[in-house]
């Protein structure tokens, strides 16, 4: 019987190397993919953190706007009502904004992740620290350190793999209200929400009883109108805040017969620019001759004025019924040689809303105005906005260097982020 020879099969060196390289390649690929995943996760976290911060900042600012309102002008303001409104508005702001295409998924609750308080100075450091309190709060702090991963697939996988909270985003934001007001300064595309309107502050001669001091500060004015903050409408009725009746110059009267004046902020008292300013505010261009700002930390500011209201200005004020705007107070007015215009010595800023516009039989314009509270970032403060003085510009520091006049303005606030 013939034997069949056995055939020897041997592995080539290439096959042997292939058996070693394949698992090494898989390991290298895994390392590379892990690195890419971590980079993607880092980029996602950066983008999501920025969106979360922006979202929470919006909520804090929205809450701050609700924390100051006309309620503060009443004899006994209801701060609990203001904080409830602030909480509701902050949650609405969170719902309207998204992070990575998803809602942030948290609910702000007073005393938990939504805190009210004040910023108080710390003597040791010179900085300001948030102090939680419900007594006349002027600061809001929002914490969102436990928000979800918001559909981050890398974070979801790594969290399940490592049993960690990798990929969660959060923020802690503070917003503060400040009413140490020195003046106003418009930005390039942000006008001052102000009327070119001055109101007689006081009259030592006793000729005028419809002055801001008597009717508003001493509360002698009638309380016949009310403003509904929810519907933004004006109606007849009492709300605990008195009004003042502003009257222009009668047809055959003198400039001093009026207790309100239209101010010339680059308008030359012409109807078209005055109407624009009444409807839209005062721009930087309007204040060209005032160096772009209006300051009231020194002597009275003389402003060219007129007590004559044309139909266009009357209609504009009528259209602004219920809108809160900054107004000016003047101590006295000096008539010019023409008798129909003059110079008003403006001394301070207030805020109010037009409740009604009337035309008297003697062609006199009457505006019923109620004091109000407004927030605007065009305010120049008498105190630094930031805790670090190095962050203040030299011009701001120069303007705020008036320790004898840190007077608060109960009508005008600046709302800004402090953390």
C-alpha positions in Angstrom: 0.0 0.0 0.0 1.4 3.2 -1.1 1.6 6.0 1.5 0.4 9.5 0.6 3.0 12.0 1.8 1.8 14.6 4.3 1.9 18.2 3.2 3.3 20.6 5.7 1.4 24.0 5.9 3.4 26.8 7.5 2.3 30.3 8.4 4.0 33.1 6.6 5.6 35.9 8.7 3.1 38.4 7.2 0.2 36.4 8.5 1.8 36.3 11.9 2.2 40.0 11.9 -1.4 40.5 10.8 -2.5 38.7 13.9 -0.6 41.1 16.1 -1.4 44.3 14.2 -5.2 43.8 14.1 -5.8 44.1 17.8 -3.2 46.9 18.1 -5.0 48.8 15.4 -8.3 48.3 17.2 -6.8 49.7 20.4 -5.4 52.7 18.6 -8.7 53.3 16.8 -10.5 53.1 20.2 -8.0 55.6 21.7 -8.4 58.0 18.7 -12.2 57.8 18.8 -12.2 58.4 22.5 -10.0 61.4 22.0 -12.3 62.7 19.3 -15.3 62.0 21.5 -13.7 64.0 24.4 -13.0 66.9 22.1 -16.5 66.9 20.8 -17.8 66.7 24.4 -15.5 69.7 25.3 -16.8 71.8 22.4 -20.4 70.8 23.2 -19.9 71.8 26.9 -18.4 75.1 25.9 -21.3 75.9 23.6 -23.9 74.6 25.9 -22.4 76.4 28.9 -22.5 79.7 27.0 -26.1 79.1 26.1 -27.1 78.1 29.7 -25.4 81.3 31.0 -27.1 83.5 28.4 -30.5 81.8 29.3 -30.0 82.3 33.0 -28.9 85.9 32.5 -32.0 86.6 30.6 -34.1 85.1 33.4 -32.3 87.1 36.1 -32.7 90.4 34.1 -36.4 89.6 33.5 -36.9 89.0 37.2 -35.1 92.3 38.0 -37.4 94.3 35.8 -40.4 92.9 37.8 -38.7 93.6 41.1 -39.1 97.4 40.6 -42.4 98.7 39.5 -44.9 101.4 40.4 -45.8 99.3 43.5 -42.7 100.9 45.1 -44.3 104.3 45.0 -47.2 103.3 47.2 -47.3 104.0 50.9 -46.8 100.4 51.8 -45.3 98.5 48.9 -46.1 94.7 48.7 -42.6 93.2 48.2 -44.0 89.7 48.3 -46.2 90.6 45.3 -43.1 91.9 43.5 -41.1 88.7 44.2 -44.0 86.5 43.0 -44.1 88.5 39.8 -40.3 88.2 39.5 -40.4 84.4 40.0 -43.2 84.0 37.4 -41.4 86.1 34.8 -38.0 84.4 35.4 -39.6 81.0 34.7 -41.3 82.3 31.6 -38.0 83.6 30.3 -36.4 80.1 30.8 -39.2 78.5 28.9 -38.7 80.9 25.9 -35.0 80.1 25.6 -33.4 76.8 24.7 -30.0 75.2 25.2 -28.7 72.8 22.5 -32.2 72.9 21.0 -33.8 71.9 24.2 -35.4 73.7 27.1 -33.2 74.1 30.1 -35.6 71.8 32.0 -35.5 73.4 35.5 -38.1 75.3 37.5 -37.0 78.3 39.5 -38.4 78.4 43.0 -38.0 81.2 45.5 -35.7 80.3 48.4 -34.2 77.3 46.5 -32.5 78.2 43.2 -34.0 81.7 43.0 -32.8 84.0 45.8 -33.7 87.6 46.6 -31.4 89.9 48.5 -29.0 92.8 48.5 -25.3 93.4 47.7 -23.5 94.6 50.7 -19.8 95.7 50.9 -17.3 93.6 52.7 -14.8 95.8 54.6 -11.9 93.3 54.5 -11.9 93.0 50.7 -13.7 96.1 49.5 -15.9 93.8 47.3 -19.7 93.4 47.5 -21.3 90.1 48.7 -24.8 88.8 48.1 -26.9 88.7 51.2 -30.2 86.9 51.0 -33.2 88.8 52.4 -36.8 89.5 51.6 -36.6 93.0 53.1 -36.7 95.5 50.2 -34.6 93.2 47.9 -32.7 94.8 45.1 -30.6 91.8 43.8 -31.5 88.4 42.3 -29.4 85.3 42.3 -30.2 82.2 40.2 -28.4 78.9 40.5 -28.7 76.1 37.9 -25.9 73.7 38.8 -28.1 70.6 38.4 -29.5 71.0 34.9 -29.6 67.9 32.7 -27.1 66.9 30.0 -29.5 68.2 27.4 -29.2 65.5 24.7 -25.4 65.3 24.7 -24.7 61.8 23.3 -21.1 61.7 24.3 -21.9 62.7 27.9 -24.7 60.2 28.1 -22.4 57.4 27.0 -19.5 58.4 29.2 -21.8 58.9 32.2 -23.3 55.5 31.8 -19.8 54.0 31.4 -18.1 55.8 34.3 -21.1 56.3 36.5 -20.4 60.1 36.7 -22.3 63.3 35.9 -20.1 64.2 33.0 -21.6 66.8 30.7 -24.0 68.6 32.9 -24.0 72.3 32.5 -25.0 75.0 35.0 -24.6 78.7 36.0 -24.9 81.0 38.9 -26.0 84.5 37.9 -26.7 87.7 39.9 -28.5 90.8 38.7 -28.7 94.0 40.8 -30.7 97.2 40.7 -29.1 100.5 41.5 -30.8 103.9 41.8 -27.9 106.1 42.8 -28.5 108.1 39.6 -26.3 111.0 38.4 -27.7 111.3 34.9 -28.3 109.5 31.6 -26.1 108.7 28.6 -27.5 107.1 25.4 -25.6 104.5 23.4 -25.0 104.4 19.7 -28.3 102.6 19.0 -29.9 102.8 22.4 -31.8 106.1 23.1 -32.6 107.3 26.6 -36.3 106.4 27.3 -37.1 110.0 28.1 -39.6 112.7 27.1 -38.2 116.2 26.1 -40.5 117.4 29.0 -39.6 119.4 32.1 -42.0 119.7 35.1 -41.9 122.5 37.6 -40.3 121.1 40.8 -41.4 123.8 43.3 -42.6 127.4 43.4 -41.6 129.4 46.5 -43.8 132.3 45.3 -46.9 130.2 45.7 -48.1 131.1 42.2 -48.2 127.5 41.2 -49.7 124.7 43.4 -49.4 122.1 40.7 -45.7 121.4 41.4 -43.9 118.1 41.7 -43.1 118.8 45.4 -46.7 119.5 46.4 -48.7 117.1 44.2 -46.3 114.2 44.2 -43.8 114.4 47.0 -46.4 115.7 49.5 -49.1 113.6 47.9 -51.6 116.4 47.5 -52.5 115.4 43.9 -55.7 113.6 43.0 -55.7 109.8 42.6 -58.2 109.4 39.7 -56.3 107.1 37.3 -54.8 103.6 37.5 -52.4 101.6 35.3 -52.8 97.8 34.9 -49.3 96.3 34.5 -50.8 93.1 33.0 -52.9 94.6 30.3 -50.7 97.8 30.0 -53.9 99.9 29.9 -55.0 103.1 31.8 -58.4 103.4 33.3 -60.3 105.6 35.8 -59.9 104.6 39.4 -57.7 104.9 42.4 -54.4 102.9 42.8 -52.7 104.7 45.7 -50.5 106.9 43.5 -51.4 110.6 43.0 -51.2 112.4 39.7 -50.1 115.9 38.7 -51.9 118.1 36.1 -49.3 119.7 33.7 -50.4 122.8 31.9 -48.8 124.5 28.9 -48.9 128.3 28.2 -52.4 129.7 27.7 -53.0 131.4 24.4 -52.4 134.9 25.8 -50.3 133.9 28.8 -46.7 134.1 29.8 -44.1 131.4 29.8 -44.2 131.4 33.6 -47.9 130.6 33.6 -47.1 127.0 32.5 -45.8 124.3 34.9 -44.3 122.2 32.1 -41.9 122.9 29.3 -40.8 121.2 26.1 -37.0 120.9 26.1 -34.7 121.6 23.2 -32.4 118.6 22.9 -31.1 119.2 19.4 -34.6 119.8 18.1 -34.6 123.6 17.9 -38.1 123.1 19.3 -39.4 122.0 15.8 -42.4 119.7 15.8 -41.0 116.8 13.8 -37.9 116.1 16.0 -39.9 116.7 19.1 -42.5 114.1 18.1 -39.7 111.6 17.3 -38.2 112.2 20.8 -41.6 111.8 22.5 -42.2 108.5 20.7 -38.7 107.0 20.6 -36.5 108.7 23.2 -33.4 110.9 23.2 -30.5 109.8 21.1 -26.8 110.5 21.3 -27.0 112.8 18.3 -29.8 114.8 20.1 -27.3 115.4 22.9 -24.4 116.6 20.7 -24.4 120.0 22.4 -24.5 118.3 25.8 -21.4 116.2 25.1 -23.6 113.1 24.7 -24.9 113.0 28.3 -27.0 114.8 30.8 -25.5 115.0 34.3 -27.3 116.4 37.5 -24.5 116.2 40.1 -23.7 119.9 40.0 -25.5 123.3 39.3 -28.8 123.4 37.4 -28.6 122.4 33.7 -29.9 125.3 31.6 -31.9 124.0 28.6 -33.7 126.0 25.9 -37.4 125.4 26.3 -40.9 126.4 25.2 -44.4 125.9 26.9 -46.2 125.9 23.5 -47.5 122.5 22.4 -48.5 122.0 18.8 -51.0 119.4 17.6 -48.2 117.0 16.6 -46.7 117.0 20.2 -50.2 116.6 21.7 -51.0 113.6 19.5 -47.6 112.1 20.3 -48.2 112.3 24.0 -51.7 110.9 23.5 -50.1 107.9 21.6 -47.8 107.3 24.6 -50.6 107.0 27.1 -49.6 104.4 29.7 -45.9 104.3 28.7 -43.3 105.0 31.4 -40.6 107.5 30.5 -38.0 109.7 32.2 -38.9 113.4 32.7 -37.0 116.4 34.0 -37.6 118.7 36.9 -36.9 122.5 36.7 -36.7 125.1 39.4 -37.3 128.2 37.4 -37.7 129.4 33.8 -36.4 132.6 32.3 -38.3 134.0 29.3 -36.4 135.2 26.2 -37.0 138.5 24.4 -39.5 136.7 22.1 -41.6 135.7 25.1 -42.7 132.4 23.5 -39.5 130.5 24.6 -36.9 130.7 27.3 -34.4 128.7 29.4 -35.4 126.1 32.0 -33.0 125.4 34.9 -33.2 121.6 35.1 -32.1 120.0 38.4 -33.2 116.4 38.5 -34.7 113.3 36.8 -38.0 111.6 37.6 -40.2 109.1 35.7 -43.8 109.1 34.9 -46.5 107.9 32.6 -49.1 109.9 30.7 -52.6 109.0 31.9 -54.6 111.5 29.8 -54.1 114.4 27.4 -56.7 117.2 27.3 -57.2 120.4 25.3 -58.6 123.3 27.3 -60.8 126.1 25.9 -58.0 128.6 25.9 -55.9 126.4 23.7 -53.9 125.2 26.6 -52.5 121.6 26.6 -53.1 119.6 29.8 -51.3 116.4 30.5 -52.3 114.3 33.5 -49.1 112.4 34.5 -48.6 109.8 37.2 -45.1 109.1 38.7 -43.8 105.7 37.8 -40.7 103.5 38.1 -38.4 102.7 35.2 -35.3 100.6 34.6 -32.8 101.6 31.9 -29.1 100.8 31.1 -28.6 104.3 29.9 -28.3 105.5 33.5 -25.1 107.0 34.8 -24.6 105.8 38.4 -23.0 107.6 41.3 -21.4 104.3 42.4 -19.3 101.9 40.4 -21.2 99.1 38.7 -18.5 96.5 39.4 -16.7 95.5 42.5 -13.3 95.9 40.8 -12.5 99.6 40.4 -9.9 98.7 37.7 -12.8 97.7 35.4 -14.3 101.2 35.6 -13.2 103.7 32.9 -11.4 106.9 34.0 -14.4 109.0 32.8 -16.8 107.0 34.9 -14.6 107.3 38.0 -14.4 111.0 37.4 -18.2 111.3 37.2 -18.8 109.2 40.3 -16.2 111.0 42.5 -18.9 113.0 44.4 -19.1 111.5 47.9 -21.4 114.3 49.1 -24.2 113.5 46.7 -25.0 109.7 46.6 -28.7 110.5 46.5 -31.0 107.7 45.5 -33.7 108.2 42.9 -36.9 106.3 43.7 -38.2 106.6 40.1 -35.2 105.4 38.0 -33.0 102.3 38.3 -30.2 100.7 36.4 -30.4 96.9 36.1 -27.1 95.1 35.4 -25.4 91.7 35.9 -23.0 91.6 38.9 -21.9 88.0 38.5 
